[in-house]
Amino acid sequence: MPSVVPLWTYSIKIMKVLFITTSHNKPGPTDGWLEDLAVPYYVFMDAGAEVTIASPNGGPLPLPHHSQSIIIVTRKARHLLNEAMAMNFLSHSILLEDARADEFDVVFMCGGHGALWDLADNSSVKRLLEAFNNSGKPIGAVGHGVAGLLSAQNKSGMLLVKGKRLTGFSNSEERRVGSTEAIPFLLADTLRSLGAIYTSTTDCISYVVADDNIITGQNPASSEEVAQRIVAWYSIIKKPNLVAKPENV
């Protein structure tokens, strides 16, 4: 008996994630932070996502030596440094100006002090975040990566952070790492001055705040939960799991 070819099949829709990270690599507390990138990278990969990374300068990302310290580096960060595919990922970021929001389902902004220099007032970041927000797509940010939200506007032309419940690297944590005199501004103070409803918790403890499609984490310890919440938001609330596709007979 000849086999019957179905007219319709169903396929799993792959979640496409855009990571945005700093290219800033000046000496001092001015660069990226490995845990903010490594931990969510594996959360998304374990969820079957396709991950692309973009930075202002493109190409290899600066890997700060202090965030790779044996004392502070996590198991997943060590794994990323020793995995060929992951290191290839870190070596080939695309230019932010070439990234298109309609090609991705999720955006995730990694932290590190460098974000205060090259993500906070970046026209490409602004364009991307406004497009993601206007389409109702999830926006995640951790630590100093939350600075990428500062210049974005909503559909009404108001600052996106105004009235939003957000978190990010706290003033107490800046004092703890001795960076208050080395950075261009304090993220927590700036968020409050722009009308955000900023909250934080104890230094170095995971703390995540979700407000509609924007999910922010206070520090590197929060990166895993931010990524997990985005996966849940995308997979459960949006329910893009099954996509009907016509099959040629």
N, C-alpha and C positions, 0 to 999 in steps of 0.2 A: 504494500500500500504506500503510495507516494506521501512524503511528509508535507504537512501543511505549513506554509510560511505565514506567520501572523502579519496582519496589516499594520499593527501598532506594537511597538515595544516600549519598555520603560527603562530609562537609564538614570543613574545617580548623578545629580548635578554637583560638580566639583566646586567647592568654595575657593574662590581666588582672593588671596590676601596680599595687600600691599603694605610692606614695612617701610616706614620713613625714619631715617636716622641721620645723625649729624656727620659732616665731613670735617668738622673742626678738630685740629690736632696740635694746637699750640701747647707748649709745656705748662704744667700746672693742672688745676682742676677744670680743664676746659674741653674735654673730649667726650667720647661715648662711654657707656657702661655695659660690660659684656653680658651680665645677668639679665638686663632689660631686654636683650635681644635673644640670647640663647634659650632661656626658659620658655618664652612664648613661641619661639620657633618650633620647639618640639611639641608643644601643646597643639599647634595648628597642623603640624605634619602628622601627628598621631590621629588627628581627626580627618585625615585624608585630604587636607587642603593643598592647594598649589600656591607657593609663596614666592613673591618677587620683592626685592629690596631696592629702594631708591634713596639717593642722597644728593645734596646740592652739587657736589663735584663729580659724582659717578665714580666707577672704578672701585679699587680696594678700599675697604673701610679702615679707619684708624682703630687699632686695638690697644687701648690703654693698658700699660703694664700694671698700674695699681689695681685695676679691676680684675686682673688675672692672678692676684696674690693667692698663694696656697691657703692662707688663712680665711679669705673671704669668698673665693670662687666656689660655686656650687657644682654638684655632680654633673648636671646637665651642661653647664658652661665648660667644664673640663672635657666632656664628651664631644661638644661642638668643636673644640680646638683640635681634637684628635680624629675627627671624622672628615674624610676627604671630600664628600659631597657638601658638607656644611661649610668647610673652608672655601670651597669653590664658590659657594653662595656668597660668602663674605667678601670674596675678591672681585665680584662682578655686579656691583650695584649699578642700576641704570640712573641716568640723569633725572632728577626730579622734574625738570621742565618737559621731559619726554613722556612722563606718566600720564595716563588718561583714566579718569575716574570710572568711565563706563566700561572699562575692561576688568574691573575688580568689584568684589562684593563687600569687602571689609578693608578698612585702613587701620594700621596700628603704628603709633608713634613711639619709638624707643627713647629712653632717657639718656642721661649723661649731661654734664654741665655744658658741653658744646652746643646743645640745642638752644641755649639762651643767646648764642651768637648767630647761628645760621638757620634756625627754624622759626624763631619767634616773630620775625617780620619778613618772611620769605613769600614772595608773590606766588610761587608755584604751590607752596603748602596751602596758602590761602585759597587759591583756585580749586585745589583738590578737595579740601575739607568742605568748602561751600557746596561743591557738587555732590559729595557724599551725603552731607546733611540734607540738602534739598531733595535728594532721592530717598531719604529715610534709611540709609545704610548705616551699619554700626561703625562707630568711631571709637577706637581705644587709644589710650595714652598713659604712659607710666613716668613717674618722677618728673624730670625736667622736660620730657617730651610733651607734657601738657602745655608748654610754652607755644607749641605750634598752633594752639587754638586762639591765641591772643588777638590776632588781627582778622580772623574769619568773621563773616557776617551771615545773618540768617536771611530769609527771603524778604523780610521787611526792611533790610538794610541796617538792622541793629547788630551790635556786637554779639556774637554767638554765645560768649561766656556770660553775658548779662542775665542775671536771674537763674543761672544754671547751678545746680549742686555739683561741685567739683572738689577734687583734692589734687595734690602734687607735692613735690619736695618741700618740706616745711622749713621755716626759719630756724627752728631748733636743730634740725638735721644739718642745715648749712653751717651753723655754729659748731656742731659736733665734728664736722670734717674740716673746719677751718677755712671755709671758702668765701665768707661774707665780704671780704675786702678784695677778692680776686674776680668776682663775677659782675656783670653789668647791671643786674637788678635782682631783687629777691622775688622769686616766683609767687610765693604766697601773698605777699603784699600787693603785687601787681594784679593778681586775680581779684583780690578784694576791691582794689581801687577801680577796676573796670566793672564792678557790679556782680561778680560771681559770688555764690554762697559757698565759701571755702571752709572746709573742715579738715582736721588731721587727727592723728592719734600719736601714741608713744613712738619715739624714734625707732626706725629699723624694723617695725612690726607691720605686717601686711594690713593694708586698709584700702578698701575699694568703694567708690561711690558711683552709682549709676543714675543717670537722669535721662530718661527716654533712650535715645540711640547713642548717647555719649557715656562711655564707661572709663573712669580714670582711676589710677592707682597712685598711692602716695610716694612709693619708693621701689627699689629693685625687688624687695621681698614681696611686693604686691603684683609683680608681673605675671605670675602663673594664674592667679585668680582672675585678673583682668582678661587674659586670653581665654580661660575656661568659660567666663561669663559671655564673652563674645560668641564662642562656639555654641553655647546653649541658646543665646538670643537668635543667632542665625538659623540653627537647626530646628528649634522648637517653635519659636514665635513666628518666624517668617515661613517656616515649613516649605523650603524649596527642594525637598528631597527627591520627589519623583517628577520627571519631566517627560511628557508623552512625546514620542517621536515617530513620524510616519516611516514605514519600512517598505522599500521597493519589493514588489512581488516578482 
